[in-house]
Amino acid sequence: MRWVAIFEDAPGMLDVRKEKGQAHLDYLIANEREILIGGGLRAGPGESFVGGLWVLDVANRDRAVELIENDPYYAPSFRNYKLFAWGKALENKVVQL
């Protein structure tokens, strides 16, 4: 089942990003079979990060929550998230990034 997680950063998250950036990237790589796409969100090119987005393919919602809350970036006082079930409209279309 596919899920989309949208993260919203609070003030102070920049310090978490600086401190745990490499651990976060390592975590994404270690879980790349389930975290299909991940990246930071900005209001515009070159601006500061305001959040992030993941596309997950996991067995169930509980597994999505587990992946999110075990991420080194997960700091409830600095980052919250919303989790949505997602159905891909163009199922067979592959996008090259």
N, C-alpha and C positions, 0 to 999 in steps of 0.2 A: 504494500500500500504506500502511495506517495503522500508526503506531507511537506508543507512549506512552513518554515519558522522565520518570523520576522522579528528581529531584535531591535530594541530602542535603547541607546546609550544615555545615561544620566551624567551630569557633571562628575568628574572623577574617573570616568571610564578610560580616559586617555592614559592615566597612570597605570591602570591594569593592563592596557594594551602594550605599553612600553615594557612592563615587568614580565608579562607572560606571553609575549608575541611568539617566540620560537616554540614554546610548549604548545600553544594553540595550533600553530601550523603543523607540528608533529602529530597532534591529536587528529587533525583533519586528514592527514595522510594515512595514519593508522586505521582510520574508519572510512576510507574512501569508497568502500563497497556499499556503504549505507548513506553516507553524506555525499551525494552525487555532485552537487554544486554548492559552493560557499564563497562568500565575499562580503566586504564592507560596503556600506551605503554612505553616500555623501550628498549634500544638497546640490552640489555642482562639482565639475572637474577641479581637482586640486584643493578643494575645501576639506575641512576636518571631517573625520568620520562621525556619523550620527547614529549608526547602528549597523546591522548586517542582515544577511538573508542566507538561508540554507534551503536546498531541495533535498529531501531525504526519501529513500526507498527502504522501508523497514516493515517488519511483521505486523506491528500494531502501534497505537498511540503511546503506550507505556514505553516501548523501546525508543521512540522519538524523544520523549521526555528524558529518559535515561541518558541518551547521547548528549542532549543539550546541557543537562545539569552536571554532567561529568567533564564537560569542556573546561579547560583552564580559564577561559574567559568568563565563565559563568560566575557572576558576583551579583546576587540579587539586589544589593544596595546600589549598584552601578549599571545594571543591565536587566531589562525585563524582556519578555518575549510573548508573542502570540503564535499559536500553532493551528494550522488549518489543513484539513484533508484536501488533496488536490487531484483533480482529474485532468490529464493532459488532452487538449483538444485535437492536436495533430499527432496521434500516437506513433506513427511510423516515421515522422520527420526527424531527422538528425541535424542538429545545429553544430557547425564547427566553430569553436571559439578560438 
